[in-house]
Amino acid sequence: MAPSTRPGAGILVATAGNDVPARARADYLVSRKGGKRLRYALFPAGGRPRRGTVVILQGRNECIEKYYETIGDLSRRGLGVAIMDWRGQGGSDRLIRDREKGFVRSYDDYVADLDQFFEEIILPDCVGPFYVLGHSMGGLIALLAAPRLVNRVRRMVLSTPLLAFERQPLSMPALHRLSTLLCGVGLGSTYLGGGPRARKPTLFAGNTLTSDYARFTRNSAIYLRHPELALGGPTAAWIRASCAAAATVMDIDHRARIQVPTLIFAAGADEVVSNRAIEAFGSSLKSGSVLTIDGARHELLQEADFYREQFMAAFDAFVPGTDDF
């Protein structure tokens, strides 16, 4: 495929069946915290009327390229997209020497990067009003940042947010204590759950992310062809940071400060994050509600059409919406 002449498009990559959406503009933002380069991309709305901009907040071990299909769906709805690879993953700078390890010191760094993304890129360059679409880790970041987003974001849609891990032998508090202990003795950069990235293609059978073979294969091809975008398992530091962020978000005082109307999705067959935690959290929000898609696996936007269309139908009913909720 010949290199694109679109501004910044060379920063993004295409794979078979996963072309860069039209009129992409991509660049790097230099973070105030640590001076890391954070890769971002902006995609204008294709449909009319223009209805604003969706800020996509990715999950762990995701990259911009994984969301091309969703970006196209939103564009046809008259919605532009702003998306950024989190520090330590995708096309952004890594934080430790071994670039395969999923590492972050604190989710406060993610929130600071998101705040800078809004200030320097989204608010001056994108069409409002603004909405957040967060997945898994991105959903947790959105909830952590929500008190700061109240005057910027009209509504948030969160897909299977990471509030607790599913099918783990330890509770979140116990996992927090263990990961804190490992960090305290200098083992924060060791793997804790998973390990180095597999060198052979991951088999579809038994995967916990999606029941859709075509989307699974498409997403796997991104990392097979561009392994520099991929991560292995999480480190003790990332686990510790995730547990700390989840504890903050679940705190009653923080929940009371979440005033952005929020629609939270749970996946009925999720084996990655806890539906029980999602349902308990959603039921306690004054401005939020939870919708469960029965039978779906963790990655709702990468799921089979039967599940994905339910998600998009509810999204359409909620966004752009009104100021009443």
Sine and cosine of phi, psi and omega as CSV:
sin_phi,cos_phi,sin_psi,cos_psi,sin_omega,cos_omega
0.00,0.00,0.79,-0.61,-0.04,-1.00
-0.93,0.37,0.57,-0.82,0.03,-1.00
-0.85,0.53,0.60,-0.80,0.00,-1.00
-0.98,0.18,0.50,-0.87,0.07,-1.00
-0.99,-0.15,0.05,1.00,0.03,-1.00
-0.92,0.38,0.60,-0.80,-0.04,-1.00
-0.83,0.55,0.84,-0.54,0.07,-1.00
0.97,0.22,-0.06,1.00,-0.10,-0.99
-0.92,0.39,-0.41,0.91,0.03,-1.00
-0.90,0.43,-0.29,0.96,0.05,-1.00
-0.96,0.26,-0.42,0.91,0.03,-1.00
-0.99,-0.12,0.39,-0.92,0.00,-1.00
-0.84,-0.54,0.42,-0.91,0.05,-1.00
-0.87,-0.49,0.53,-0.85,0.13,-0.99
-0.76,-0.65,0.14,-0.99,-0.06,-1.00
-0.83,0.56,0.82,-0.57,0.01,-1.00
0.96,0.27,0.19,0.98,-0.04,-1.00
-0.61,-0.79,0.93,0.37,-0.05,-1.00
-0.97,0.23,0.45,-0.89,0.08,-1.00
-0.91,0.42,0.79,-0.61,0.01,-1.00
-0.85,0.52,0.45,-0.89,-0.06,-1.00
-0.87,0.49,0.54,-0.84,0.11,-0.99
0.86,0.51,0.54,0.84,0.05,-1.00
-0.93,0.37,0.58,-0.81,0.14,-0.99
-0.77,-0.64,0.88,-0.48,-0.08,-1.00
-0.80,-0.60,0.49,-0.87,-0.01,-1.00
-0.27,-0.96,-0.13,-0.99,0.05,-1.00
-0.87,-0.48,0.65,-0.76,0.11,-0.99
-0.96,-0.28,0.76,-0.65,0.04,-1.00
-1.00,-0.01,0.90,-0.44,-0.11,-0.99
-0.93,0.37,0.57,-0.82,0.08,-1.00
-0.94,0.34,-0.48,0.88,-0.01,-1.00
-1.00,-0.08,0.99,-0.16,0.07,-1.00
1.00,-0.01,-0.10,0.99,0.05,-1.00
0.91,0.41,0.45,0.89,0.00,-1.00
-0.98,0.19,0.60,-0.80,0.08,-1.00
-0.99,0.14,0.81,-0.58,0.01,-1.00
-0.92,-0.40,0.87,-0.49,-0.03,-1.00
-0.98,0.20,0.73,-0.68,0.04,-1.00
-0.68,-0.73,0.25,-0.97,0.05,-1.00
-0.53,-0.85,0.55,-0.84,0.06,-1.00
-0.86,-0.50,0.67,-0.75,-0.02,-1.00
-0.75,-0.66,0.88,-0.48,-0.02,-1.00
-0.96,0.28,0.36,-0.93,0.06,-1.00
-0.93,0.37,0.62,-0.79,0.07,-1.00
-0.98,-0.18,-0.59,0.81,-0.01,-1.00
-0.99,0.15,0.24,-0.97,0.04,-1.00
-0.78,-0.63,0.54,-0.84,0.02,1.00
-0.97,0.25,0.34,-0.94,0.06,-1.00
-0.96,0.28,0.74,-0.67,-0.15,-0.99
-0.89,-0.45,0.06,1.00,0.01,-1.00
0.83,-0.55,-0.33,-0.94,-0.08,-1.00
-0.74,-0.68,0.72,-0.69,0.09,-1.00
-0.99,-0.17,0.80,-0.60,0.07,-1.00
-0.99,-0.12,0.93,-0.36,-0.03,-1.00
-1.00,0.02,0.80,-0.60,0.05,-1.00
-0.93,-0.36,0.93,-0.36,-0.13,-0.99
-0.97,0.26,0.28,-0.96,0.13,-0.99
-1.00,0.06,-0.01,-1.00,0.03,-1.00
-0.90,0.44,0.61,-0.79,0.02,-1.00
0.85,0.53,0.64,0.77,0.13,-0.99
-0.86,-0.51,0.28,-0.96,-0.01,-1.00
-0.62,-0.79,0.21,-0.98,-0.04,-1.00
-0.81,0.58,-0.67,0.75,-0.09,-1.00
-0.86,0.52,-0.48,0.88,-0.03,-1.00
-0.93,0.37,-0.27,0.96,-0.10,-1.00
-0.95,-0.30,0.21,0.98,0.00,-1.00
-0.83,0.55,-0.69,0.72,-0.01,-1.00
-0.89,0.47,-0.72,0.70,0.01,-1.00
-0.90,0.43,-0.63,0.78,0.05,-1.00
-0.86,0.51,-0.67,0.74,0.05,-1.00
-0.89,0.45,-0.67,0.75,0.04,-1.00
-0.87,0.50,-0.70,0.71,-0.02,-1.00
-0.93,0.36,-0.63,0.78,0.01,-1.00
-0.87,0.50,-0.68,0.73,0.01,-1.00
-0.91,0.40,-0.35,0.94,0.05,-1.00
-1.00,0.03,0.09,1.00,-0.01,-1.00
0.99,0.11,0.31,0.95,-0.03,-1.00
-0.93,-0.38,0.81,-0.58,0.15,-0.99
-0.97,0.22,0.19,-0.98,-0.03,-1.00
-0.71,-0.70,0.68,-0.73,0.21,-0.98
-0.86,-0.51,0.75,-0.67,-0.09,-1.00
-0.55,-0.84,0.59,-0.81,-0.05,-1.00
-0.68,-0.74,0.67,-0.74,0.14,-0.99
-0.97,0.24,0.81,-0.58,0.01,-1.00
-0.87,0.49,0.47,-0.88,0.11,-0.99
-0.80,0.60,0.68,-0.73,0.04,-1.00
1.00,0.04,0.08,1.00,0.01,-1.00
-0.44,-0.90,0.14,-0.99,0.00,-1.00
0.85,0.53,-0.70,-0.71,-0.01,-1.00
-1.00,-0.05,0.19,0.98,0.05,-1.00
-1.00,-0.01,0.28,-0.96,-0.01,-1.00
-0.88,0.47,0.60,-0.80,0.11,-0.99
-0.99,0.15,0.29,-0.96,-0.12,-0.99
-0.96,-0.26,-0.29,0.96,0.06,-1.00
-0.71,-0.70,0.18,-0.98,-0.14,-0.99
-0.87,0.49,-0.70,0.71,0.03,-1.00
-0.98,0.20,0.97,-0.23,-0.13,-0.99
-0.95,0.30,-0.15,0.99,0.01,-1.00
-1.00,0.07,-0.25,0.97,-0.08,-1.00
-0.99,0.11,0.76,-0.65,0.05,-1.00
-0.97,0.23,0.94,-0.33,-0.18,-0.98
-0.67,-0.74,0.66,-0.75,0.23,-0.97
-0.39,-0.92,0.54,-0.84,0.00,-1.00
-0.99,0.13,-0.62,0.78,-0.04,-1.00
-0.38,-0.92,0.57,-0.82,0.09,-1.00
-0.93,0.37,-0.26,0.97,0.11,-0.99
-0.87,0.50,-0.50,0.87,0.05,-1.00
-0.92,0.38,-0.65,0.76,0.07,-1.00
-0.88,0.47,-0.70,0.72,-0.02,-1.00
-0.90,0.45,-0.65,0.76,0.03,-1.00
-0.90,0.43,-0.64,0.77,0.03,-1.00
-0.91,0.41,-0.64,0.76,0.04,-1.00
-0.90,0.44,-0.67,0.75,0.03,-1.00
-0.87,0.49,-0.68,0.73,0.02,-1.00
-0.92,0.39,-0.62,0.78,0.04,-1.00
-0.86,0.51,-0.69,0.72,0.06,-1.00
-0.89,0.46,-0.76,0.64,-0.12,-0.99
-0.90,0.43,-0.70,0.72,-0.17,-0.99
-1.00,-0.08,-0.41,0.91,-0.11,-0.99
-0.85,-0.53,-0.83,0.55,-0.16,-0.99
-0.93,0.37,-0.81,0.58,-0.07,-1.00
-0.88,0.47,-0.68,0.73,-0.01,-1.00
-0.98,0.18,-0.41,0.91,-0.19,-0.98
-0.92,-0.39,-0.19,0.98,-0.10,-0.99
-0.90,-0.43,0.37,-0.93,-0.03,-1.00
-1.00,0.04,0.81,-0.59,0.07,-1.00
-1.00,0.07,0.11,-0.99,0.00,1.00
-0.95,0.31,0.19,-0.98,-0.11,-0.99
-0.92,-0.40,0.60,-0.80,0.01,-1.00
-0.76,-0.66,0.46,-0.89,0.06,-1.00
-0.93,-0.35,0.71,-0.71,0.14,-0.99
-0.82,-0.57,0.97,-0.25,-0.08,-1.00
-0.91,-0.42,0.62,-0.79,0.01,-1.00
-0.86,-0.50,0.77,-0.64,0.16,-0.99
0.80,0.60,-0.93,-0.38,0.06,-1.00
-0.83,0.55,-0.63,0.78,0.03,-1.00
-0.89,0.45,-0.54,0.84,0.07,-1.00
-0.92,0.39,-0.64,0.77,0.05,-1.00
-0.90,0.43,-0.67,0.74,0.05,-1.00
-0.88,0.47,-0.67,0.74,0.01,-1.00
-0.87,0.49,-0.69,0.72,0.01,-1.00
-0.92,0.38,-0.59,0.81,0.04,-1.00
-0.92,0.40,-0.61,0.79,-0.04,-1.00
-1.00,0.07,-0.16,0.99,-0.17,-0.99
-0.79,0.62,-0.68,0.74,0.02,-1.00
-0.87,0.50,-0.45,0.89,0.01,-1.00
-1.00,0.03,-0.21,0.98,-0.05,-1.00
-0.99,-0.10,-0.08,1.00,-0.18,-0.98
-0.86,0.51,-0.55,0.84,0.01,-1.00
-0.99,-0.11,0.09,1.00,-0.02,-1.00
-0.90,-0.44,-0.54,0.84,-0.17,-0.98
-0.89,-0.45,0.75,-0.67,0.00,-1.00
-0.98,0.18,-0.68,0.73,-0.03,-1.00
-0.50,-0.86,0.43,-0.90,0.06,-1.00
-0.83,-0.56,0.67,-0.74,0.11,-0.99
-0.86,-0.51,0.85,-0.52,-0.11,-0.99
-0.87,-0.50,0.84,-0.54,0.00,-1.00
-0.99,-0.13,0.89,-0.45,0.06,-1.00
0.66,0.75,0.87,0.50,-0.04,-1.00
-0.90,0.44,0.56,-0.83,-0.01,-1.00
-0.98,0.18,0.99,-0.11,0.08,-1.00
-0.94,-0.35,-0.38,0.92,0.11,-0.99
-0.29,-0.96,0.50,-0.87,0.03,-1.00
-0.99,0.14,0.55,-0.83,0.03,-1.00
-0.99,-0.14,0.52,-0.85,0.11,-0.99
0.84,0.54,0.68,0.73,0.08,-1.00
-0.93,-0.36,0.61,-0.79,-0.01,-1.00
-0.94,0.35,-0.34,0.94,-0.02,-1.00
-0.94,-0.35,0.55,-0.84,0.12,-0.99
-0.94,0.34,0.23,-0.97,0.03,-1.00
-0.87,0.49,-0.70,0.71,0.05,-1.00
-0.87,0.49,-0.64,0.77,0.01,-1.00
-0.93,0.38,-0.65,0.76,0.04,-1.00
-0.91,0.42,-0.60,0.80,0.06,-1.00
-0.89,0.46,-0.70,0.71,0.01,-1.00
-0.90,0.44,-0.69,0.73,-0.01,-1.00
-0.89,0.45,-0.74,0.67,-0.03,-1.00
-0.92,0.39,-0.55,0.83,0.06,-1.00
-0.91,0.40,-0.64,0.76,0.06,-1.00
-0.88,0.48,-0.72,0.70,0.00,-1.00
-0.89,0.46,-0.66,0.75,0.04,-1.00
-0.90,0.43,-0.60,0.80,-0.03,-1.00
-0.92,0.39,-0.44,0.90,0.01,-1.00
-0.98,-0.21,0.31,0.95,0.10,-0.99
1.00,0.10,0.31,0.95,-0.03,-1.00
-0.93,-0.36,0.44,0.90,-0.02,-1.00
-0.90,0.44,-0.43,0.90,-0.03,-1.00
-1.00,-0.08,0.17,0.99,0.08,-1.00
-1.00,0.08,0.47,-0.88,0.05,-1.00
-0.91,0.41,0.65,-0.76,0.10,-0.99
-0.66,-0.75,1.00,0.02,-0.10,-0.99
0.98,-0.18,0.98,-0.20,-0.08,-1.00
1.00,0.03,-0.09,-1.00,-0.04,-1.00
-0.36,-0.93,-0.43,-0.90,0.01,-1.00
-0.86,0.52,0.45,-0.89,-0.01,-1.00
-0.88,0.47,0.68,-0.73,0.02,-1.00
-0.90,0.44,0.68,-0.73,-0.01,-1.00
-1.00,0.08,-0.27,0.96,0.04,-1.00
-0.97,-0.24,0.43,-0.90,0.01,-1.00
-0.83,0.56,0.69,-0.73,0.04,-1.00
-0.95,0.30,0.70,-0.72,-0.02,-1.00
-0.97,0.24,0.63,-0.78,0.04,-1.00
-0.91,0.42,-0.68,0.73,-0.02,-1.00
-0.88,0.48,0.80,-0.61,0.04,-1.00
1.00,0.02,-0.06,1.00,0.04,-1.00
-0.94,0.34,0.51,-0.86,-0.08,-1.00
-0.98,-0.22,0.10,1.00,-0.16,-0.99
-0.99,-0.14,-0.65,0.76,-0.08,-1.00
-0.45,-0.89,0.50,-0.86,0.09,-1.00
-0.99,-0.11,0.07,1.00,-0.05,-1.00
-0.99,-0.13,0.93,-0.38,-0.08,-1.00
-0.91,0.41,-0.66,0.75,-0.06,-1.00
-0.90,0.43,-0.70,0.71,-0.01,-1.00
-0.94,0.34,-0.60,0.80,0.07,-1.00
-0.87,0.49,-0.71,0.70,-0.01,-1.00
-0.91,0.41,-0.66,0.75,0.04,-1.00
-0.87,0.50,-0.72,0.69,-0.03,-1.00
-0.93,0.36,-0.60,0.80,0.05,-1.00
-0.89,0.45,-0.60,0.80,-0.02,-1.00
-0.90,0.43,-0.51,0.86,0.03,-1.00
-0.85,0.53,-0.73,0.68,-0.09,-1.00
-0.99,0.16,-0.44,0.90,0.08,-1.00
-0.93,0.37,-0.66,0.75,-0.02,-1.00
-0.99,0.14,-0.48,0.88,-0.04,-1.00
-0.76,-0.65,0.95,0.31,-0.05,-1.00
-0.89,0.46,-0.30,0.95,0.03,-1.00
-0.91,0.41,-0.27,0.96,0.01,-1.00
-1.00,0.01,-0.17,0.99,-0.19,-0.98
-0.99,-0.14,0.34,-0.94,0.11,-0.99
-0.85,-0.53,0.34,-0.94,0.24,-0.97
-1.00,0.00,-0.59,-0.81,-0.04,-1.00
-0.98,0.19,0.14,-0.99,0.02,-1.00
-0.98,0.20,0.41,-0.91,0.07,-1.00
-0.99,-0.10,0.16,-0.99,0.07,-1.00
-0.86,0.51,-0.60,0.80,0.00,-1.00
-0.90,0.43,-0.66,0.75,0.01,-1.00
-0.92,0.40,-0.67,0.74,0.03,-1.00
-0.88,0.48,-0.71,0.71,0.02,-1.00
-0.87,0.50,-0.72,0.69,0.00,-1.00
-0.89,0.46,-0.63,0.78,0.00,-1.00
-0.92,0.40,-0.68,0.73,0.02,-1.00
-0.90,0.44,-0.66,0.75,0.00,-1.00
-0.91,0.42,-0.67,0.74,0.00,-1.00
-0.91,0.41,-0.68,0.73,0.01,-1.00
-0.89,0.45,-0.65,0.76,0.02,-1.00
-0.89,0.45,-0.64,0.77,0.03,-1.00
-0.90,0.44,-0.73,0.69,-0.04,-1.00
-0.91,0.42,-0.58,0.81,-0.02,-1.00
-0.97,0.23,-0.25,0.97,0.00,-1.00
-0.89,0.45,0.66,-0.75,-0.10,-1.00
-0.88,0.48,-0.57,0.82,0.01,-1.00
-0.92,0.38,-0.64,0.77,0.03,-1.00
-0.93,0.37,-0.67,0.74,0.00,-1.00
-0.85,0.52,-0.59,0.81,0.00,-1.00
-0.93,0.38,-0.36,0.93,-0.02,-1.00
-1.00,0.00,-0.06,1.00,0.03,-1.00
-1.00,0.07,0.97,-0.25,-0.07,-1.00
-0.92,-0.38,-0.11,0.99,0.05,-1.00
-0.96,0.27,0.82,-0.57,0.06,-1.00
-0.81,0.59,0.78,-0.63,-0.18,-0.98
-0.73,-0.68,0.77,-0.64,0.12,-0.99
-0.95,-0.31,0.87,-0.50,-0.06,-1.00
-0.94,-0.34,0.75,-0.66,0.04,-1.00
-0.96,-0.27,0.70,-0.71,0.20,-0.98
-0.93,-0.37,0.54,-0.84,0.06,-1.00
-0.98,-0.22,0.84,-0.54,-0.13,-0.99
-0.84,0.54,-0.53,0.85,-0.02,-1.00
-0.96,-0.30,0.49,0.87,-0.04,-1.00
-0.93,0.37,0.80,-0.61,0.08,-1.00
-0.91,-0.41,0.20,0.98,-0.05,-1.00
-0.95,-0.30,-0.78,0.63,0.02,-1.00
-0.88,-0.48,0.32,-0.95,-0.12,-0.99
-1.00,0.09,0.87,-0.50,0.11,-0.99
-0.92,0.38,-0.56,0.83,0.01,-1.00
-0.88,0.48,-0.67,0.74,0.01,-1.00
-0.92,0.40,-0.64,0.77,0.01,-1.00
-0.89,0.45,-0.72,0.69,-0.04,-1.00
-0.91,0.40,-0.64,0.77,0.02,-1.00
-0.91,0.41,-0.66,0.75,-0.01,-1.00
-0.92,0.39,-0.74,0.67,-0.04,-1.00
-0.88,0.48,-0.60,0.80,-0.03,-1.00
-0.93,0.36,-0.30,0.96,-0.03,-1.00
-0.99,-0.11,-0.10,0.99,-0.02,-1.00
-1.00,0.10,0.74,-0.67,0.05,-1.00
-0.95,0.32,-0.51,0.86,-0.07,-1.00
-0.90,-0.43,0.48,0.88,-0.05,-1.00
-0.65,-0.76,0.28,-0.96,0.08,-1.00
-0.50,-0.87,0.32,-0.95,-0.05,-1.00
-0.87,-0.49,0.70,-0.71,0.10,-1.00
-0.84,-0.55,0.83,-0.56,0.01,-1.00
-0.98,-0.18,0.77,-0.64,0.07,-1.00
-0.99,-0.17,0.97,-0.23,-0.10,-1.00
-0.88,0.47,0.70,-0.72,0.09,-1.00
1.00,0.07,-0.25,0.97,-0.06,-1.00
-0.98,0.20,0.48,-0.88,0.09,-1.00
-1.00,-0.05,-0.06,-1.00,-0.25,-0.97
-0.84,0.54,-0.69,0.73,-0.12,-0.99
-1.00,-0.05,1.00,0.09,-0.11,-0.99
-0.88,0.48,-0.59,0.81,-0.01,-1.00
-0.98,0.22,-0.14,0.99,0.07,-1.00
-0.93,-0.38,0.18,0.98,-0.09,-1.00
-0.99,0.11,0.09,-1.00,0.06,-1.00
-0.88,0.48,0.44,-0.90,-0.06,-1.00
-0.80,0.59,-0.61,0.79,-0.04,-1.00
-0.83,0.56,-0.66,0.75,0.00,-1.00
-1.00,0.08,-0.66,0.75,-0.07,-1.00
-0.90,0.44,-0.62,0.79,0.00,-1.00
-0.92,0.40,-0.52,0.85,0.10,-0.99
-0.91,0.42,-0.66,0.75,0.03,-1.00
-0.88,0.48,-0.76,0.65,-0.07,-1.00
-0.92,0.38,-0.55,0.84,0.04,-1.00
-0.90,0.43,-0.68,0.73,0.04,-1.00
-0.93,0.36,-0.60,0.80,0.07,-1.00
-0.86,0.51,-0.72,0.70,-0.02,-1.00
-0.89,0.46,-0.55,0.83,0.00,-1.00
-0.97,0.26,-0.39,0.92,-0.09,-1.00
-0.99,-0.15,-0.50,0.87,-0.04,-1.00
-0.88,-0.47,0.75,-0.66,0.07,1.00
-0.99,0.15,-0.34,0.94,0.03,-1.00
0.91,0.42,-0.31,-0.95,0.03,-1.00
-0.77,-0.63,-0.04,-1.00,0.04,-1.00
-0.97,0.25,-0.18,0.98,0.04,-1.00
-1.00,-0.03,0.61,-0.79,0.00,-1.00
-0.50,-0.86,0.00,0.00,0.00,0.00
